[in-house]
Amino acid sequence: MNLAAINPIAFKLGRIEVRWYGLLIALAIAIGIFVSIKRSKNRRYSEDDVLDFFLYLIPAMIVGARLYYVLFEWQYYAQHPIQIFAMWEGGLAIHGGLLAGIAVSYWYCIKKKIPFLHFADGIIPVVPLGQAIGRWGNFINQEAYGRETDLPWAIEVFDVQKGLIKVHPTFLYESLGNILTFILLLVYEKRYQKKDGELLFLYFISYSFYRFFIEGLRTDSLMLGSFRVAQIISVVLMTIGILGIVVLRRDLPSHSDDL
């Protein structure tokens, strides 16, 4: 597939360009809200709590994802500050959005007096589902792909020096991994979960595991010295996830009791 031939602009409304990237993010948000509302039944919070929460979550995750990306690409954005606001061109780091989302979730639960881990388990399955949809925005924007390969499922992108080249569709690898994580969380919840918080920590483990390896294939990684930032964060989150489940299973009271 020739990725370079895809127009990132879906359509125009006068002078306003509506991009596929934005449409896919909007779709991911809409599905996330719908699924979260469905999952609020028989929980210790209401549909209204979910809707209210997303009013805080959406801007927080977008701003967090953008600031995270800008921070690790500051050498460029210091020279082109106006580009900080050009989010339609890409440049949203999921780890930044995730960290911002967790912070806002914790604050919201304190505000509403909802047990945080209980609330987090209700919401977290929609995160990999939204990621799976959003990664196709990277596909259309011709970003987040991997190094050159001759594998049958390689995609074509335009390289300034080499012209059309075949590369790993790392956006696809992560999208598929996110779908599997979504299924894993639902199956684990139904069959194996014993304590609130296990789904949140299982998400940390699952997503971080495959993201670590996929990141190693990418050519556009955010770097901290000679290390890929996403791999560092993946190791940290995976460690937190494993320790979290161990502690929950060992020390905390039963399922509906919480932090």
URRA-V157771 format. One record per residue. N is the residue number from 1. RES is the residue in three letters. OMEGA is omega as a letter, one per 30 degrees, with the letter a starting at -180 (* if undefined). BURIAL is 1 if it has 16 or more other C-alpha atoms within 10 Angstrom, else 0. D_CENTER is the distance of its C-alpha to the mean C-alpha in Angstrom with 1 decimal. Layout:
[[N;RES;OMEGA;BURIAL;D_CENTER] [N;RES;OMEGA;BURIAL;D_CENTER]]
This chain:
[[1;MET;a;0;24.8] [2;ASN;a;0;25.3] [3;LEU;a;1;22.1] [4;ALA;a;1;24.2] [5;ALA;a;0;26.1] [6;ILE;l;0;23.3] [7;ASN;a;0;23.7] [8;PRO;l;1;20.5] [9;ILE;a;1;22.5] [10;ALA;l;0;22.6] [11;PHE;a;0;25.7] [12;LYS;l;0;27.6] [13;LEU;a;0;29.0] [14;GLY;l;0;31.9] [15;ARG;a;0;30.5] [16;ILE;l;0;27.0] [17;GLU;l;0;24.6] [18;VAL;a;0;21.9] [19;ARG;l;1;19.3] [20;TRP;a;1;17.3] [21;TYR;l;1;14.1] [22;GLY;l;1;14.8] [23;LEU;a;0;16.0] [24;LEU;l;1;13.0] [25;ILE;l;1;10.8] [26;ALA;l;0;13.8] [27;LEU;l;0;14.0] [28;ALA;l;1;10.5] [29;ILE;a;1;11.5] [30;ALA;l;0;15.0] [31;ILE;l;1;14.1] [32;GLY;l;1;12.0] [33;ILE;a;1;15.1] [34;PHE;a;0;17.4] [35;VAL;a;1;16.2] [36;SER;l;1;15.9] [37;ILE;l;1;19.4] [38;LYS;a;0;20.7] [39;ARG;a;1;19.4] [40;SER;l;1;21.2] [41;LYS;a;0;24.5] [42;ASN;l;0;26.5] [43;ARG;a;0;24.3] [44;ARG;l;0;25.4] [45;TYR;a;1;23.8] [46;SER;l;0;24.5] [47;GLU;l;1;23.0] [48;ASP;l;0;23.9] [49;ASP;l;1;22.0] [50;VAL;a;1;18.8] [51;LEU;l;0;19.6] [52;ASP;a;0;20.6] [53;PHE;a;1;17.5] [54;PHE;l;1;15.3] [55;LEU;l;0;17.7] [56;TYR;a;0;16.7] [57;LEU;a;1;13.0] [58;ILE;l;1;12.3] [59;PRO;a;0;14.2] [60;ALA;a;1;13.1] [61;MET;l;1;9.3] [62;ILE;l;1;10.6] [63;VAL;l;1;13.3] [64;GLY;l;1;11.5] [65;ALA;a;1;9.1] [66;ARG;a;1;12.4] [67;LEU;l;1;14.6] [68;TYR;a;1;12.8] [69;TYR;a;1;13.2] [70;VAL;a;1;16.7] [71;LEU;a;0;17.7] [72;PHE;l;1;17.4] [73;GLU;a;0;18.9] [74;TRP;l;0;21.5] [75;GLN;l;0;24.5] [76;TYR;a;0;23.7] [77;TYR;l;0;22.7] [78;ALA;l;0;25.8] [79;GLN;a;0;27.8] [80;HIS;a;0;26.0] [81;PRO;a;0;25.0] [82;ILE;a;0;25.0] [83;GLN;l;0;22.1] [84;ILE;a;1;19.8] [85;PHE;a;0;19.7] [86;ALA;a;0;19.3] [87;MET;l;0;15.6] [88;TRP;l;1;16.6] [89;GLU;a;1;17.3] [90;GLY;l;1;13.8] [91;GLY;l;1;12.8] [92;LEU;a;1;9.4] [93;ALA;a;1;7.9] [94;ILE;l;1;4.3] [95;HIS;l;1;6.7] [96;GLY;l;1;8.8] [97;GLY;l;1;6.9] [98;LEU;l;1;6.4] [99;LEU;l;1;10.0] [100;ALA;l;1;11.2] [101;GLY;l;1;10.1] [102;ILE;l;1;11.9] [103;ALA;l;0;14.8] [104;VAL;l;1;15.2] [105;SER;a;1;15.1] [106;TYR;l;1;17.8] [107;TRP;a;0;19.8] [108;TYR;l;1;19.8] [109;CYS;l;1;20.9] [110;ILE;a;0;23.7] [111;LYS;a;0;24.7] [112;LYS;a;0;24.9] [113;LYS;l;0;26.2] [114;ILE;l;1;23.7] [115;PRO;a;1;23.1] [116;PHE;a;1;19.7] [117;LEU;l;1;19.0] [118;HIS;l;1;20.3] [119;PHE;a;1;18.2] [120;ALA;l;1;15.0] [121;ASP;l;1;15.9] [122;GLY;a;1;16.5] [123;ILE;a;1;13.1] [124;ILE;l;1;10.6] [125;PRO;a;1;11.2] [126;VAL;a;1;9.8] [127;VAL;l;1;6.2] [128;PRO;l;1;6.3] [129;LEU;l;1;8.7] [130;GLY;l;1;7.0] [131;GLN;a;1;4.5] [132;ALA;l;1;8.1] [133;ILE;a;1;9.7] [134;GLY;a;1;8.0] [135;ARG;l;1;8.6] [136;TRP;l;1;12.2] [137;GLY;l;1;12.3] [138;ASN;l;1;12.2] [139;PHE;a;1;14.9] [140;ILE;l;1;17.0] [141;ASN;a;1;16.8] [142;GLN;l;1;17.9] [143;GLU;l;1;15.4] [144;ALA;l;1;13.2] [145;TYR;a;1;16.0] [146;GLY;a;1;18.0] [147;ARG;a;1;21.6] [148;GLU;l;1;24.6] [149;THR;l;0;25.5] [150;ASP;l;0;28.1] [151;LEU;a;0;26.3] [152;PRO;a;0;27.1] [153;TRP;l;0;23.5] [154;ALA;l;1;23.1] [155;ILE;l;1;22.4] [156;GLU;l;1;24.5] [157;VAL;a;1;23.4] [158;PHE;l;0;25.9] [159;ASP;a;0;26.7] [160;VAL;a;0;29.0] [161;GLN;a;0;31.4] [162;LYS;a;0;31.3] [163;GLY;l;0;30.6] [164;LEU;l;0;28.8] [165;ILE;l;1;27.3] [166;LYS;a;1;25.5] [167;VAL;l;1;22.2] [168;HIS;l;1;19.6] [169;PRO;a;1;17.1] [170;THR;l;1;14.2] [171;PHE;a;1;11.8] [172;LEU;l;1;13.6] [173;TYR;a;1;13.6] [174;GLU;l;1;9.8] [175;SER;l;1;9.9] [176;LEU;l;1;12.8] [177;GLY;l;1;11.5] [178;ASN;l;1;8.7] [179;ILE;l;1;11.8] [180;LEU;l;1;13.9] [181;THR;l;1;11.7] [182;PHE;l;1;12.0] [183;ILE;l;0;15.7] [184;LEU;a;1;16.1] [185;LEU;a;1;15.1] [186;LEU;l;0;17.5] [187;VAL;l;0;20.2] [188;TYR;l;0;20.1] [189;GLU;a;1;20.3] [190;LYS;a;0;23.3] [191;ARG;a;0;25.1] [192;TYR;a;0;24.5] [193;GLN;l;1;22.9] [194;LYS;a;1;25.6] [195;LYS;l;1;24.0] [196;ASP;a;1;21.6] [197;GLY;a;1;18.5] [198;GLU;l;1;18.5] [199;LEU;l;1;15.5] [200;LEU;a;1;13.4] [201;PHE;l;1;14.8] [202;LEU;l;1;14.6] [203;TYR;l;1;10.9] [204;PHE;a;1;11.1] [205;ILE;a;1;13.7] [206;SER;a;1;12.5] [207;TYR;a;1;9.0] [208;SER;a;1;10.8] [209;PHE;a;1;13.8] [210;TYR;l;1;12.9] [211;ARG;l;1;10.5] [212;PHE;a;1;13.7] [213;PHE;l;0;15.9] [214;ILE;a;1;13.9] [215;GLU;l;1;13.7] [216;GLY;l;0;17.4] [217;LEU;a;1;18.0] [218;ARG;a;1;16.3] [219;THR;a;1;18.7] [220;ASP;a;0;16.7] [221;SER;l;1;15.2] [222;LEU;a;1;15.4] [223;MET;l;0;18.4] [224;LEU;a;0;20.2] [225;GLY;l;0;23.7] [226;SER;a;0;23.7] [227;PHE;l;0;20.5] [228;ARG;a;1;17.0] [229;VAL;a;1;14.9] [230;ALA;l;1;11.8] [231;GLN;l;1;14.4] [232;ILE;l;0;15.9] [233;ILE;l;0;12.9] [234;SER;l;1;12.3] [235;VAL;l;1;16.0] [236;VAL;a;0;16.0] [237;LEU;l;1;13.3] [238;MET;l;1;15.0] [239;THR;l;0;18.3] [240;ILE;a;1;17.3] [241;GLY;a;1;16.2] [242;ILE;l;0;19.5] [243;LEU;a;0;21.6] [244;GLY;a;1;20.2] [245;ILE;l;1;21.1] [246;VAL;a;0;24.4] [247;VAL;a;0;25.4] [248;LEU;a;1;24.5] [249;ARG;a;1;26.6] [250;ARG;a;0;29.4] [251;ASP;a;0;29.9] [252;LEU;l;0;28.4] [253;PRO;a;0;30.3] [254;SER;a;0;29.5] [255;HIS;a;0;26.6] [256;SER;l;0;27.0] [257;ASP;a;0;27.9] [258;ASP;l;1;25.2] [259;LEU;*;0;24.5]]
